[in-house]
């Protein structure tokens, strides 16, 4: 019996873009250069004004795997991510932000990992910097393996796993299900403005419904740092607060109040280190899903004290 080949690609590489004429060609070319060939590229231009759209049109004319779409007006970054996913035809999706690049073996290394139905997603190490030569490697573990979903959560909270889906391969159905524009946090946030919160929630919500997360220790993506990049342009308290709010909501809804308050204790200490001044613990709790009750304050202070004491007296 001859097996019929699916009319749909295995992977959709999703490229949301706005005003990236200096980088979009290299980005799309890195997707076309994959050694794994069963893919499509979905580019959604968010009403660029700098010539980005014309570059996208040239790629689409040269290669039928490049499917391009253009919004009539700028709908914001997160809604543009959603538009990309809505247009995807692949079983798996790889978000590729328009100033970043994939290594040629990215998909060939990642796709086999999702053959295991108990694995939620695959994340890899990433190069981050102004150029590949000037980059650092982040999220690299000692070996390529899989971790339990609770361990993956711990890695995310400690900064040892990515918060960005740009270093992740995921099932398209899960991406559709877990990409949210807004969240009902007690302190309102404009999550759709820069994506800080919706991005990490994709990963946390997906991992929560599976046993494992796979990881690849080699850097398969390159995140470019430049004056207009998300991480540089938005390196302010609003981004930090967006992440904290989303993570606090996730923890309190899915892992209980103890996990939530432990996380808030660590983020409270971190904020004081950043600000070099005292921060009212009650205000911190209220800002991130708490009531600010005396019991909450005492519990958070107790955890903070144990954490600081443990670091001070840890054996070298």
C-alpha positions as CSV (number, residue, x, y, z in Angstrom):
1,X,0.0,0.0,0.0
2,X,1.4,3.4,-1.0
3,X,1.2,6.0,1.8
4,X,-0.2,9.3,0.6
5,X,1.8,12.3,1.5
6,X,-0.1,15.0,3.5
7,X,-1.0,18.1,1.7
8,X,-0.2,20.0,4.9
9,X,3.4,20.8,6.0
10,X,4.8,19.2,9.2
11,X,6.0,22.5,10.6
12,X,4.8,26.1,10.2
13,X,7.6,28.7,10.8
14,X,5.7,31.8,12.0
15,X,7.3,35.2,11.5
16,X,5.4,38.2,12.8
17,X,7.0,41.4,11.6
18,X,6.8,45.2,11.9
19,X,9.4,47.6,10.5
20,X,12.3,45.2,10.2
21,X,13.7,45.9,6.8
22,X,17.3,45.6,8.0
23,X,16.7,42.1,9.4
24,X,13.7,40.4,7.8
25,X,15.7,39.0,4.7
26,X,18.2,37.3,6.9
27,X,15.4,36.0,9.1
28,X,13.4,34.5,6.3
29,X,16.5,33.1,4.6
30,X,17.5,31.3,7.8
31,X,14.1,29.6,7.8
32,X,14.4,28.6,4.1
33,X,17.9,27.1,4.8
34,X,16.6,24.4,7.1
35,X,17.9,20.9,6.5
36,X,14.4,19.6,7.5
37,X,12.3,20.4,4.5
38,X,8.7,19.7,5.3
39,X,7.7,23.2,6.4
40,X,6.0,26.4,5.4
41,X,6.8,29.9,6.3
42,X,4.0,32.2,7.4
43,X,4.9,35.9,7.5
44,X,2.4,38.4,8.8
45,X,3.4,42.0,8.3
46,X,1.8,44.3,10.8
47,X,1.4,47.3,8.5
48,X,5.1,48.1,8.2
49,X,6.1,51.5,6.8
50,X,9.8,51.0,6.0
51,X,9.9,48.6,3.1
52,X,9.6,45.4,5.0
53,X,6.5,44.3,3.1
54,X,8.3,44.7,-0.3
55,X,11.1,42.4,0.9
56,X,8.5,39.8,2.1
57,X,6.9,40.0,-1.3
58,X,10.2,39.2,-3.1
59,X,10.7,36.1,-1.0
60,X,7.1,34.9,-1.6
61,X,7.6,35.4,-5.4
62,X,10.8,33.3,-5.3
63,X,9.6,30.4,-3.1
64,X,6.1,28.9,-2.8
65,X,6.8,27.8,0.8
66,X,6.7,31.5,1.9
67,X,3.1,32.6,2.5
68,X,2.7,36.3,3.3
69,X,-0.1,38.3,4.8
70,X,-0.5,42.0,5.7
71,X,-2.7,43.7,8.2
72,X,-4.6,46.8,7.1
73,X,-3.4,48.5,10.3
74,X,-1.0,47.8,13.2
75,X,-2.9,45.4,15.5
76,X,-0.1,45.2,18.1
77,X,2.5,42.5,18.6
78,X,0.5,39.8,20.4
79,X,-2.6,40.0,18.1
80,X,-0.1,39.7,15.2
81,X,1.3,36.5,16.8
82,X,-2.3,35.2,16.9
83,X,-2.8,36.1,13.2
84,X,0.3,34.0,12.4
85,X,-1.1,31.0,14.3
86,X,-4.5,31.4,12.7
87,X,-2.9,31.1,9.2
88,X,-0.7,28.1,10.1
89,X,-1.3,24.8,8.4
90,X,1.4,22.7,10.1
91,X,1.0,20.2,12.9
92,X,3.9,21.9,14.8
93,X,4.7,25.6,15.0
94,X,8.0,27.4,15.4
95,X,7.7,31.1,16.2
96,X,10.6,33.1,14.7
97,X,10.7,36.7,15.6
98,X,11.7,39.0,12.7
99,X,15.1,40.1,14.0
100,X,16.2,36.6,15.0
101,X,17.5,33.6,13.0
102,X,17.4,29.8,13.0
103,X,20.5,27.6,12.7
104,X,20.1,25.3,9.6
105,X,19.6,22.2,11.8
106,X,17.0,23.7,14.1
107,X,14.0,21.9,12.9
108,X,15.8,18.6,12.2
109,X,16.9,18.5,15.9
110,X,13.6,19.7,17.4
111,X,10.9,17.9,15.4
112,X,11.7,14.3,16.4
113,X,11.4,15.3,20.1
114,X,7.6,16.0,19.6
115,X,7.1,12.5,18.3
116,X,6.6,11.6,22.0
117,X,3.0,12.4,22.9
118,X,4.0,12.9,26.6
119,X,6.3,15.8,25.7
120,X,4.7,19.3,25.7
121,X,7.2,21.2,23.8
122,X,10.9,21.4,22.9
123,X,13.2,24.2,24.0
124,X,16.8,24.8,23.0
125,X,19.8,26.9,24.0
126,X,20.0,30.3,22.3
127,X,22.7,32.7,21.2
128,X,22.0,36.2,22.3
129,X,24.0,39.3,21.2
130,X,24.7,42.0,18.6
131,X,26.2,39.3,16.4
132,X,26.8,35.6,16.5
133,X,30.5,36.3,17.2
134,X,29.6,38.6,20.1
135,X,26.9,36.5,21.6
136,X,26.5,34.6,24.8
137,X,24.8,31.2,25.0
138,X,21.7,31.0,27.3
139,X,19.5,28.1,28.4
140,X,22.2,25.5,27.7
141,X,22.0,22.4,30.0
142,X,24.6,19.7,30.4
143,X,22.9,17.4,28.0
144,X,19.9,17.1,25.7
145,X,17.1,15.2,27.5
146,X,13.7,15.8,28.9
147,X,12.6,17.2,32.2
148,X,9.4,16.8,34.1
149,X,6.8,19.6,33.8
150,X,7.3,20.7,37.4
151,X,11.1,20.8,36.8
152,X,10.5,22.9,33.7
153,X,8.5,25.4,35.7
154,X,11.4,25.7,38.2
155,X,13.8,26.3,35.3
156,X,11.6,29.1,33.9
157,X,11.3,30.7,37.4
158,X,15.0,30.6,37.9
159,X,15.9,32.0,34.4
160,X,17.4,28.7,33.2
161,X,14.8,28.1,30.5
162,X,13.4,30.6,28.0
163,X,10.4,32.7,28.5
164,X,10.3,33.4,24.8
165,X,8.6,31.0,22.4
166,X,11.3,32.0,19.9
167,X,13.4,29.1,21.4
168,X,10.6,26.6,21.3
169,X,8.9,24.1,19.0
170,X,5.3,23.5,20.0
171,X,2.2,21.8,18.6
172,X,0.0,24.2,16.7
173,X,-3.1,23.2,18.6
174,X,-1.5,24.0,21.9
175,X,-0.3,27.3,20.6
176,X,-3.8,28.2,19.5
177,X,-5.2,27.1,22.9
178,X,-2.6,28.8,25.1
179,X,-1.8,32.1,23.3
180,X,-3.9,34.7,25.1
181,X,-4.1,38.4,24.5
182,X,-5.0,39.4,28.0
183,X,-5.2,37.9,31.5
184,X,-7.5,38.8,34.4
185,X,-4.8,39.8,36.8
186,X,-5.9,41.8,39.9
187,X,-3.7,44.6,38.9
188,X,-4.6,45.4,35.2
189,X,-1.8,45.2,32.7
190,X,-1.6,46.0,29.0
191,X,-0.2,42.6,28.2
192,X,-0.8,43.0,24.4
193,X,1.4,46.1,24.2
194,X,4.8,44.2,24.2
195,X,4.0,40.5,24.8
196,X,5.7,40.3,28.2
197,X,3.4,37.7,29.9
198,X,1.5,36.2,27.0
199,X,4.8,34.7,25.7
200,X,5.8,32.8,28.9
201,X,2.2,31.8,29.6
202,X,2.2,29.9,26.3
203,X,5.0,27.7,27.7
204,X,3.7,27.4,31.2
205,X,0.1,26.5,30.2
206,X,1.2,24.0,27.6
207,X,3.7,22.3,29.9
208,X,1.1,22.1,32.7
209,X,-1.0,19.7,30.6
210,X,1.9,17.2,29.7
211,X,4.3,15.0,31.7
212,X,7.5,16.3,30.1
213,X,9.3,19.1,28.3
214,X,12.2,18.2,26.0
215,X,15.4,20.3,25.8
216,X,18.3,20.5,23.4
217,X,21.6,21.8,24.8
218,X,23.0,23.2,21.6
219,X,22.1,26.7,20.5
220,X,19.7,26.4,17.5
221,X,18.4,30.0,17.5
222,X,20.1,33.4,17.5
223,X,18.4,36.3,19.3
224,X,19.7,39.5,18.0
225,X,20.2,42.4,20.5
226,X,19.9,45.8,18.9
227,X,18.4,49.3,19.8
228,X,15.0,48.4,18.5
229,X,14.7,44.9,19.8
230,X,12.1,43.9,22.4
231,X,14.6,43.1,25.1
232,X,16.4,46.4,24.7
233,X,13.6,48.7,23.9
234,X,11.4,47.3,26.7
235,X,14.0,46.7,29.5
236,X,11.9,48.6,32.0
237,X,9.6,47.9,35.0
238,X,6.5,47.4,32.8
239,X,8.0,44.4,31.2
240,X,9.2,42.9,34.5
241,X,5.8,43.6,36.0
242,X,4.1,42.0,33.0
243,X,6.0,38.8,33.5
244,X,5.6,38.8,37.3
245,X,1.8,39.3,37.0
246,X,1.3,36.5,34.5
247,X,3.5,34.1,36.4
248,X,1.8,34.9,39.7
249,X,-1.6,34.3,38.2
250,X,-0.5,31.0,36.7
251,X,1.0,29.8,40.0
252,X,-1.9,30.8,42.2
253,X,-4.4,29.1,39.7
254,X,-2.4,26.0,39.0
255,X,0.0,25.3,41.8
256,X,-1.5,26.8,44.9
257,X,-0.7,29.6,47.3
258,X,2.5,28.2,48.7
259,X,4.2,28.1,45.3
260,X,2.8,31.5,44.5
261,X,4.1,33.2,47.7
262,X,7.5,31.5,47.4
263,X,7.8,33.1,44.0
264,X,6.7,36.5,45.2
265,X,9.2,36.4,48.0
266,X,12.0,35.9,45.5
267,X,10.7,38.5,43.2
268,X,10.4,40.9,46.1
269,X,14.1,40.4,47.0
270,X,15.0,40.8,43.3
271,X,13.1,44.1,43.0
272,X,14.8,45.5,46.0
273,X,18.2,44.6,44.6
274,X,17.3,46.3,41.3
275,X,15.9,49.4,43.0
276,X,18.5,49.6,45.8
277,X,15.8,50.5,48.3
278,X,13.2,48.9,50.6
279,X,9.9,47.8,49.0
280,X,6.8,47.5,51.1
281,X,6.1,43.7,51.2
282,X,2.3,44.3,51.5
283,X,2.3,46.4,48.4
284,X,4.2,43.8,46.5
285,X,1.7,41.1,47.5
286,X,-1.3,43.2,46.5
287,X,0.2,44.1,43.2
288,X,0.7,40.4,42.3
289,X,-2.6,38.6,43.1
290,X,-2.4,38.9,46.9
291,X,-4.6,40.4,49.6
292,X,-1.8,41.9,51.6
293,X,-3.0,40.3,54.8
294,X,-0.8,40.0,57.8
295,X,-0.6,36.2,57.3
296,X,0.6,36.6,53.7
297,X,3.2,39.2,54.7
298,X,4.6,37.0,57.5
299,X,4.7,34.0,55.3
300,X,6.6,35.9,52.5
301,X,9.0,37.4,55.0
302,X,9.7,34.0,56.6
303,X,10.5,32.5,53.2
304,X,12.7,35.5,52.2
305,X,14.7,35.2,55.5
306,X,15.3,31.5,55.0
307,X,16.4,32.1,51.4
308,X,18.8,34.8,52.3
309,X,20.2,32.9,55.3
310,X,20.6,29.8,53.1
311,X,22.7,31.8,50.6
312,X,24.8,33.5,53.3
313,X,25.7,30.2,55.0
314,X,25.9,27.9,52.0
315,X,29.1,25.9,52.0
316,X,31.5,26.8,49.1
